[in-house]
Amino acid sequence: MWKRILAILAAIGLLAVLGGAVLVAYIAVGTVKPDLVNHDLRREFAFAGLTVGESTMQDVLATFGVPQREYREPLSLRYEYPSKGLLLRIGVASGRVEWYEFSSSQYATAKGVKVGAPFTAVTDAYGKPSSVTPLASGTRVRYHYGIAYTLEFWLDRDGKLARVAFFKS
């Protein structure tokens, strides 16, 4: 009985060590920005006064008003403001903003990158991306911050920024 318990505990310890090694390897290959792994990115990537993981549905309504479209998804409420080029998702369980996305040049990231900017503006502001994925409609550029957050840029076929999203991974 004790041997079985010790074997289980050893396996759990090994998994914890391997998990830490995977995170270190993930950082080492440059897919995660190490200086930001433990940083509170929610505030750094606040948008229009809203913060992923902190702002509530009431905050969204106070900032943008009643959504033009609202959808109930399995784990979130999806608020769409097409005339403002804006989409937000609010977690059903938490009642907090989990995702924002904008496609209007009236908004900018905290580092000043706006829709319509070239790809070089993204890399000048944010450095080397974690991933770049060619798509039929253009290119998706992602920056992973730790295992919790993703900043995503969608470029059109001409290489101009078409949409920005920030969300809990």
N, C-alpha and C positions, 0 to 999 in steps of 0.2 A: 504494500500500500504506500509506504513512504517513498519507495523507489519511483513509483508512478507519479506521485506528487512532485518529487524533485525533478523528474524528467519533464513534466509539464511546465514547472517554473523555469527550468533551463531553456525550454523552447520559447517561452514568453520573453526571457532575457535576450535570447538570440534574435528574435524578431525585433525587439527594441533597438538592439545594436545595428542590425541590418537596416532598419528604417532610418536611423541617424546617418548611416553610411550612404544610403541612397540620397538623402537630402544634401549631404556634403558633396557627393558626386554631381548632383544636379546643379549645385552652385559652381562647382569646379569647371563644368563644361560651358558655363556662361548662360544657362537658360533661366537662371534666377539671379536677380540683382542682390548680392550678398549684403550690401549696405542697407538694403530695405527689407530684408527678411523679417526682422523684428520691429520694424518701424510701423507706426499706426498710419496706414495708408488711407484709412477712411477720411481723415481730415485733409490729407494732401491732395486727394482726388475729389474733394467736395465740388458739387456742381450747383450753381444758382442757390447756394446756401443749404443745399441738401447733402446729407452724408450717408453713404451706403452703410447699412448696419445700425444706424442711429436714428435717422429721420423717419418719422411716422407717416401714415396715410394723411393725418390731419395737417402735417407740415407740407405735404405735396399739394393738398387742396388749398391751403393758404397761399402757397407760392404761385401755383399755376391755375387754380380754379377747378371747376368740375371737368373731368376728362370728356373729350368729344366722343371717345369710344372706351368702353370698359369690358374686359373679358375676364371670366373666372377660369383659371387654369387649375390643374390638380393641386399645385403647391403655392400658387401665387395669384394675385390680382394684377392684371395687365391694364395699365392706364395709358391711353394713346391720345396725343394732342397733335394730329396731323398738320394743322395750320401753323403749329409752332415747331414742327420737325422734331418731336420729342416722344419718347416712350419710356415708361418706368414700370418696374415690377415690384410689387409689395408682397412680402412673404405672408401667407395665410396664418401660419403659426406664430410668427414673431410680430406681425403688424408693422414691419419696418422695411424701408427701401432696400432691395437686394440687387437692383440692376438699374442703371440709367443708360440711355442711348439717345444721341442727338444727331440730326442730319441737316441742321440749319446753320448758316454762317453767322447767325446772330449770337451763337454761343462759341466759347473757346475752352480749351483745357486750362488747367491752372498754369501751364507753361506757355499759354498763348497760341496754341495750335488751333486753327479754325478749319471748318469744312471749306474745301476749295484749295487748301494749301497743297503744295507738292510733297511727295514722299520724303524729300530731303529735309523739309521742315519738321517732320515727325522724328527722323533719326537725329537731327541736330538737337532737338529738345530732349529726346528720351534715350538716345544711344542705340546700340545694337539690339535689334529685336530678339525675343526668345524664339519666335518662329515667323516665317513668311510663307504663306500658302497661296499659290496661284489658283484662281477660280475662273469660271466662264465669264463672270460679270466684272472681274478685276482681280484684286489681291487683298487677302486678309493678313494683317500684321498684328502679332500679339506680343505683349510684354507680361510675363508672369512675375508676380511679386510674392515670393514664398509659395505656400500651397493654398493661400486663402484668396488672393485677388488677381484679376486679370484686367489689363487695359488693352482694348482692341480697337484697331483702326481698319476701316474698309476703304480701299482705294478703287476708283473706277478704272476703266480700261486705259484712260489717258494718264494714270498715275496720280490723279488728284484725289485728295481726301473727300470721301462722300459721307462717312458716318463714323462716329466715335462711340464706344461703349466702355463702361467700367462696371465690374460685377464681382460678386463673391464666386470663386471658382467651385 
